[in-house]
């Protein structure tokens, strides 16, 4: 039922009624000149009094309530003597079962969307009649009650929204504070609206918002050489906001209070609202110090490897030259000696044959050494 959903959206049962509602009820009783007034809400099954003047707030079944008879008509109800009104004379609040109401009047509480939530009612145990001015003033008071309901709902929605925004902001901060890159957000004028811990550490310490606002002017951006300042119009964040463009992977150097400028990679983009208007910008600075260190170590390792390869090539060359020298200086003379011994063997010298055999064995050893040397040097010749 839509009316019940609208009533629940006000969440009027969640907290005690504000003092201003009690004041409205007191004014209503005074306007009508009666001792008792109440502000009532009516759901599917029950009437519940939020506020009562001259009585204790009560709740009763909807079927027993006088207010439920006509409140959804949206019109003011005026009953000078309930005993004489066919719609009320058998009601338990009239017959004495629950009360002895004689005079009854009620202004419906109707929302701006047209849903009746309950009544502002005034009662007395004596018959009486209201003037037109009294009816008009009670109707106006019912409108004031609805105005308070609207304000309570709006305040609650604003509080819930603020809580949601705060929670999301805290979660965003927690996420950003665990990001290694420095993240800085600004409004269109350049005032910082958000920064994470990595951004505050650009100054060598953690800072609060005021300290960072004062220190941000000291952040100097340089070209990758760490010497040449970047002019304002070429700074990534300013360029992103002014030209409404995304700046990606812009390498630069960030000046710091102490030490060498920090090599960094910048990414910046404008922040747009639903209409496409620039409402700020965000910059992320990735520290490239570790990456540059790794690159330097890799280059140094490559250099050492190149030196080792060059030294190996020199060693191989020396080994090849050694093999050639051995081949020339040892093998050739042995061949000559072997030739002479062959002649002696032919002339009948008995030991010459044994000497030739030993020379042949020596040639085998030398050939084996030369073969291993050539294999080690990569030379097959």
C-alpha positions as MATLAB code, in Angstrom:
seq = 'XXXXXXXXXXXXXXXXXXXXXXXXXXXXXXXXXXXXXXXXXXXXXXXXXXXXXXXXXXXXXXXXXXXXXXXXXXXXXXXXXXXXXXXXXXXXXXXXXXXXXXXXXXXXXXXXXXXXXXXXXXXXXXXXXXXXXXXXXXXXXXXXXXXXXXXXXXXXXXXXXXXXXXXXXXXXXXXXXXXXXXXXXXXXXXXXXXXXXXXXXXXXXXXXXXXXXXXXXXXXXXXXXXXXXXXXXXXXXXXXXXXXXXXXXXXXXXXXXXXXXXXXXXXXXXXXXXXXXXXXXXXXXXXXXXXXXXXXXXXXXXXXXXXXXXXXXXXXXXXXXXXXXXXXXXXXXXXXXXXXXXXXXXXXXXXXXXXXXXXXXXXXXXXXXXXXXXXXXXXXX';
ca = [
       0.000    0.000    0.000;
       1.549    3.236   -1.174;
       0.262    5.337    1.752;
       1.955    3.039    4.273;
       5.215    3.099    2.283;
       5.141    6.914    2.304;
       4.516    6.962    6.071;
       7.352    4.504    6.710;
       9.695    6.669    4.635;
       9.342    9.427    7.251;
      10.505    6.961    9.944;
       8.470    8.815   12.565;
       8.345    5.842   14.936;
      12.158    5.502   15.104;
      12.857    8.390   17.478;
      10.950   10.244   20.234;
       8.953   13.185   18.857;
      10.678   16.539   18.946;
       9.571   19.225   21.382;
       8.189   21.315   18.541;
       5.495   18.684   17.906;
       4.446   18.950   21.559;
       4.262   22.721   21.087;
       1.978   22.332   18.068;
      -0.337   20.047   20.045;
      -0.501   22.555   22.915;
      -1.320   25.381   20.521;
      -4.038   23.212   18.906;
      -5.665   22.590   22.308;
      -5.521   26.298   23.085;
      -7.006   27.267   19.691;
      -9.907   24.856   20.156;
     -10.324   25.731   23.852;
     -10.162   22.078   24.908;
      -7.998   20.176   27.391;
      -6.894   17.392   25.053;
      -5.130   17.289   21.682;
      -3.058   14.680   19.880;
      -0.949   14.055   16.794;
      -1.808   10.598   15.463;
      -0.438    8.237   12.821;
      -2.635    5.521   11.325;
      -1.195    2.412    9.682;
      -2.961   -0.696    8.369;
      -4.039   -1.937   11.778;
      -3.503    0.669   14.475;
      -3.619    4.293   15.491;
      -0.542    5.477   17.377;
      -0.287    8.847   19.104;
       3.092   10.492   18.593;
       2.152   13.345   20.924;
      -0.687   13.857   23.375;
      -1.604   16.921   25.428;
      -3.905   16.466   28.430;
      -3.567   12.678   28.271;
      -0.993    9.912   28.023;
      -0.025    8.991   24.431;
      -1.846    5.806   23.516;
      -2.272    3.228   20.782;
      -5.444    1.410   19.841;
      -6.777   -0.863   17.087;
      -7.662    1.035   13.946;
     -11.252   -0.236   14.162;
     -11.715    1.510   17.548;
     -10.248    4.860   16.499;
     -12.453    7.893   15.816;
      -9.751    9.353   13.554;
      -9.862    6.499   11.051;
     -13.488    7.183   10.069;
     -12.845   10.139    7.748;
      -9.120   11.022    7.771;
      -8.436    9.691    4.257;
     -11.059   12.048    2.803;
      -8.550   14.866    3.226;
     -11.234   17.115    4.751;
     -11.502   18.671    8.210;
     -13.809   16.698   10.529;
     -15.983   18.701   12.969;
     -18.282   16.797   15.379;
     -19.854   19.082   18.051;
     -21.518   16.140   19.853;
     -20.408   12.627   18.896;
     -23.493   11.071   20.567;
     -25.630   12.650   17.861;
     -23.451   11.662   14.876;
     -24.323    8.255   13.346;
     -20.660    7.690   12.310;
     -19.399    8.069   15.905;
     -22.139    7.417   18.443;
     -21.322    3.672   18.719;
     -17.544    4.197   18.876;
     -15.973    2.827   22.097;
     -14.390    6.250   22.758;
     -17.920    7.702   22.873;
     -19.902    4.932   24.523;
     -17.781    4.821   27.647;
     -16.000    1.581   26.805;
     -12.762    3.493   26.187;
     -13.753    7.079   26.888;
     -16.535    9.662   27.034;
     -15.695   11.858   24.074;
     -18.409   14.350   23.142;
     -16.684   17.022   21.067;
     -14.294   15.777   18.375;
     -12.482   17.647   15.578;
      -9.564   16.547   13.398;
      -7.428   18.059   10.649;
      -5.910   15.370    8.394;
      -2.133   15.226    8.069;
      -1.749   15.155    4.277;
       1.678   14.986    2.610;
       2.591   17.189   -0.391;
       2.016   14.092   -2.554;
      -1.556   13.799   -1.240;
      -1.228   10.873    1.181;
      -3.070   11.121    4.524;
      -0.832    9.836    7.327;
      -3.048   10.583   10.327;
      -4.642   13.509   12.136;
      -4.163   16.470   14.411;
      -7.213   16.043   16.649;
      -8.787   17.933   19.557;
     -11.379   16.397   21.898;
     -13.458   17.271   24.943;
     -15.921   15.470   27.170;
     -18.356   18.348   26.730;
     -20.169   19.234   23.484;
     -18.953   22.387   21.746;
     -18.585   23.916   18.269;
     -15.673   25.553   16.470;
     -15.764   28.787   14.555;
     -14.539   29.059   10.996;
     -11.421   30.855   12.227;
     -10.633   28.043   14.684;
     -11.036   25.447   11.935;
      -8.725   27.425    9.641;
      -6.083   27.737   12.350;
      -6.217   24.021   13.209;
      -5.897   23.174    9.508;
      -2.844   25.438    9.321;
      -1.343   23.702   12.361;
      -1.785   20.336   10.610;
       0.190   21.751    7.689;
       2.924   22.803   10.125;
       3.069   19.228   11.485;
       3.584   17.897    7.936;
       6.279   20.554    7.440;
       8.085   19.214   10.500;
       7.732   15.653    9.174;
       9.291   16.759    5.888;
      12.128   18.497    7.698;
      12.831   15.455    9.878;
      12.933   13.223    6.797;
      15.191   15.605    4.866;
      17.534   15.934    7.831;
      17.694   12.159    8.201;
      18.341   11.694    4.477;
      21.052   14.361    4.616;
      22.602   12.672    7.656;
      22.462    9.263    5.984;
      23.978   10.726    2.824;
      26.684   12.487    4.801;
      27.431    9.242    6.614;
      27.591    7.348    3.331;
      29.840    9.981    1.802;
      32.070    9.980    4.880;
      32.268    6.181    4.844;
      33.110    6.148    1.139;
      35.664    8.908    1.681;
      37.253    6.952    4.520;
      37.345    3.833    2.362;
      38.817    5.851   -0.491;
      41.446    7.285    1.839;
      42.272    3.811    3.155;
      42.699    2.504   -0.381;
      44.743    5.503   -1.519;
      46.953    5.389    1.555;
      47.954    1.854    0.580;
      48.879    2.919   -2.956;
      52.568    3.512   -3.601;
      51.878    6.301   -6.102;
      51.333    9.846   -4.837;
      47.713   10.848   -5.564;
      46.609   14.482   -5.440;
      43.151   15.879   -6.298;
      42.408   19.586   -6.712;
      39.417   21.827   -7.393;
      39.302   24.111  -10.468;
      41.231   26.817   -8.606;
      44.047   24.430   -7.803;
      43.254   24.032   -4.105;
      43.987   20.502   -2.923;
      40.895   18.511   -1.946;
      42.526   15.110   -1.425;
      46.000   13.640   -1.101;
      47.332   10.335    0.161;
      50.251    9.427    2.399;
      52.565    8.851   -0.537;
      51.920   12.448   -1.642;
      52.712   13.838    1.796;
      55.951   11.852    1.840;
      57.182   13.868   -1.136;
      58.191   16.343    1.581;
      59.799   13.656    3.678;
      57.037   13.516    6.312;
      53.341   12.908    6.856;
      51.276   16.093    6.850;
      47.719   17.160    7.572;
      45.619   19.046    5.018;
      46.610   22.545    6.140;
      50.325   21.718    6.203;
      50.102   20.134    2.770;
      48.275   23.144    1.319;
      51.134   25.329    2.563;
      53.840   22.959    1.353;
      52.429   22.139   -2.092;
      53.847   25.326   -3.575;
      57.306   23.945   -2.810;
      56.783   20.914   -5.054;
      58.897   21.602   -8.104;
      58.555   19.588  -11.283;
      61.474   19.131  -13.660;
      62.055   17.509  -16.974;
      63.501   13.985  -16.716;
      67.010   15.463  -16.449;
      66.081   16.725  -12.963;
      67.437   20.187  -13.804;
      65.143   21.886  -16.328;
      61.969   23.242  -14.653;
      58.652   22.384  -16.326;
      56.702   25.575  -17.136;
      53.213   25.812  -15.549;
      51.321   25.348  -18.822;
      53.100   22.010  -19.393;
      52.565   20.627  -15.890;
      50.421   17.484  -16.233;
      47.625   18.450  -13.814;
      47.277   22.015  -15.093;
      47.321   20.799  -18.687;
      44.645   18.175  -17.905;
      42.304   20.759  -16.325;
      42.839   23.586  -18.816;
      42.732   21.486  -21.971;
      40.308   18.795  -20.680;
      42.696   16.049  -21.755;
      44.177   12.932  -20.189;
      47.937   13.077  -19.683;
      49.438    9.582  -19.639;
      52.897    8.289  -18.682;
      54.586   11.694  -18.675;
      58.093   11.164  -17.324;
      59.518   13.923  -15.165;
      61.414   14.542  -11.932;
      59.954   15.793   -8.641;
      62.053   18.124   -6.548;
      62.242   17.242   -2.862;
      63.349   19.207    0.224;
      66.373   16.947    0.599;
      68.208   14.706   -1.810;
      68.154   14.381   -5.548;
      64.942   14.953   -7.549;
      62.771   11.861   -7.649;
      62.266   10.329  -11.108;
      58.530    9.861  -11.635;
      55.869    8.993  -14.168;
      52.787   11.258  -14.111;
      49.210   10.495  -15.106;
      46.609   13.262  -14.872;
      42.993   13.710  -15.881;
      40.227   16.282  -15.381;
      37.252   15.569  -13.096;
      33.937   16.311  -14.838;
      30.431   16.647  -13.404;
      27.278   15.238  -14.995;
      27.031   18.252  -17.303;
      30.599   17.785  -18.476;
      31.953   20.813  -16.610;
      35.442   20.603  -15.108;
      35.167   20.515  -11.323;
      38.772   19.589  -10.606;
      41.547   17.217  -11.528;
      43.532   14.302  -10.189;
      47.238   13.540  -10.536;
      49.098   10.297   -9.830;
      52.887   10.312   -9.525;
      54.590    6.930   -9.692;
      58.035    6.870   -8.087;
      60.474    5.439  -10.643;
      63.455    5.330   -8.274;
      63.289    1.555   -7.802;
      62.629    1.011  -11.512;
      65.583    3.171  -12.464;
      67.745    1.348   -9.919;
      66.733   -1.973  -11.463;
      67.485   -0.632  -14.935;
      70.886    0.592  -13.749;
      71.687   -2.787  -12.191;
      70.584   -4.542  -15.371;
      72.796   -2.260  -17.483;
      75.708   -2.842  -15.118;
      75.160   -6.604  -15.332;
      75.013   -6.372  -19.110;
      78.260   -4.414  -19.092;
      79.953   -6.992  -16.889;
      78.631   -9.763  -19.134;
      79.948   -7.966  -22.227;
      83.358   -7.612  -20.570;
      83.338  -11.299  -19.646;
      82.410  -12.249  -23.214;
      85.199  -10.072  -24.569;
      87.652  -11.665  -22.141;
      86.436  -15.106  -23.185;
      86.916  -14.249  -26.828;
      90.466  -13.082  -26.067;
      91.136  -16.311  -24.182;
      89.792  -18.345  -27.070;
      92.004  -16.420  -29.461;
      95.021  -17.030  -27.236;
      94.150  -20.721  -27.066;
      93.805  -20.913  -30.837;
      97.174  -19.192  -31.244;
      98.686  -21.600  -28.720;
      97.353  -24.547  -30.675;
      98.856  -23.168  -33.865;
     102.209  -22.593  -32.129;
     102.232  -26.106  -30.727;
     101.408  -27.495  -34.118;
     104.246  -25.597  -35.705;
     106.911  -25.744  -32.993;
     106.419  -29.324  -31.751;
     104.713  -31.380  -34.381;
     106.907  -30.290  -37.295;
     110.246  -31.088  -35.566;
     108.879  -34.423  -34.424;
     107.992  -35.249  -38.004;
     111.579  -34.481  -39.060;
     113.040  -36.620  -36.239;
     110.704  -39.424  -37.143;
     111.961  -39.273  -40.757;
     115.575  -39.587  -39.663;
     114.798  -42.541  -37.416;
     112.987  -44.273  -40.282;
     116.237  -44.012  -42.310;
     118.223  -45.486  -39.415;
     115.749  -48.328  -39.088;
     116.124  -49.053  -42.793;
     119.923  -49.309  -42.272;
     119.404  -52.014  -39.639;
     119.643  -50.066  -36.379;
     117.544  -52.111  -33.983;
     116.581  -49.356  -31.516;
     115.512  -46.930  -34.247;
     112.187  -48.755  -34.652;
     111.409  -48.420  -30.923;
     112.174  -44.693  -31.078;
     109.821  -44.267  -34.040;
     107.040  -45.966  -32.033;
     107.561  -43.607  -29.056;
     107.485  -40.577  -31.364;
     104.217  -41.813  -32.865;
     102.744  -42.124  -29.337;
     103.923  -38.583  -28.523;
     102.280  -37.356  -31.747;
      99.025  -38.947  -30.562;
      99.170  -37.118  -27.216;
      99.921  -33.783  -28.914;
      97.105  -34.295  -31.440;
      94.669  -34.988  -28.554;
      95.672  -31.803  -26.717;
      95.372  -29.768  -29.912;
      91.926  -31.219  -30.589;
      90.654  -30.244  -27.134;
      92.163  -26.757  -27.496;
      90.462  -26.206  -30.825;
      87.128  -27.446  -29.457;
      87.376  -25.129  -26.464;
      88.163  -22.141  -28.673;
      85.370  -22.927  -31.125;
      87.822  -23.471  -33.930;
      87.605  -26.572  -36.021;
      90.827  -25.954  -37.911;
];
